[in-house]
Amino acid sequence: MRSRCEDDSAAIEGLAEWLNTAVGREVARVERESVDRMIENSFGHFLVQIGCLGDFHDAFEHSRIRSHVVLSERSCVSWGGSPLRAKPAELPLAPASIDALLLPHTLDFALQPQRVLREAERVLIPEGRILIIGFNPLSTWGLMRRAPHHRQAPWCGNQLTSSRLIDWLDLLGFQLEMREWLLFRPPLRSAFSSRLDWIEETGARWWPIFGGIYVMRAVKRVTLSTPLRPRWRQRSAFLPGGAVKPTARQGNHARQ
């Protein structure tokens, strides 16, 4: 699905700026809380965020994954650090080297979202986790896309449905573990009054698939014939040029 943004690079920067608006800050808050819940009991050596949208530093610190890296094609005003430069579809990482990947709206604005997912599958270790955050087109947030004057982020992106992403993930050998729907009120500043908090409770209970944002976690499954590297072999973390070498799995991932 082709993005409706007039300039995809500008759209990413526009979304980063939008996250600093009143509505955007609420979006960033609920996304951080959701990611925190999904990785708080995760184990491993490397967690990589693809794209620097949002600030998930606190969520990363709550996880038991030792090292956290942000890869991005450009800097973002919503993220305070300096990410390592990389294209989402061409990651400078060795195969089967990463324990967990976070894609915060990365697929919403990717020119080739399926290629990005294939690259994610390549770099994840067996039983590695991928976390995807996206805008739900089957919601009042998705309806904003139909407005002719909404040619900027966040309304102009791909807005892939979660069911389509699940199909793509299934073809790549992933299995869905968790999915959360967030923000049922419309994306209007006036709708975020405390008087309308009941919309969130009612939506989560009666029509969860109409949440404006979804966060999902999937695990990379492998067949028994897939060779695994011996656990006792010691390697340095990085290859020449910055690529990460595979790590041995220690402990279990987050609860199923």
Sequence and secondary structure as in RCSB ss.txt:
>XXXX:A:sequence
MRSRCEDDSAAIEGLAEWLNTAVGREVARVERESVDRMIENSFGHFLVQIGCLGDFHDAFEHSRIRSHVVLSERS
CVSWGGSPLRAKPAELPLAPASIDALLLPHTLDFALQPQRVLREAERVLIPEGRILIIGFNPLSTWGLMRRAPHH
RQAPWCGNQLTSSRLIDWLDLLGFQLEMREWLLFRPPLRSAFSSRLDWIEETGARWWPIFGGIYVMRAVKRVTLS
TPLRPRWRQRSAFLPGGAVKPTARQGNHARQ
>XXXX:A:secstr
     S HHHHHHHHHHHTTSHHHHHHHHHHHHHHHHHHTT EEEEEEEES  S  HHHHHHSEEEEEEEEESS 
 TT  S  EE BTTB    TT EEEEEEESTGGG SSHHHHHHHHHHHEEEEEEEEEEEE SSSHHHHGGGSTT 
 STTTTS    HHHHHHHHHHTTEEEEEEEEE  S S GGGGSGGGHHHHHHHHHH GGG SEEEEEEEE   TT
S    TT    SB TTS B      S  S  
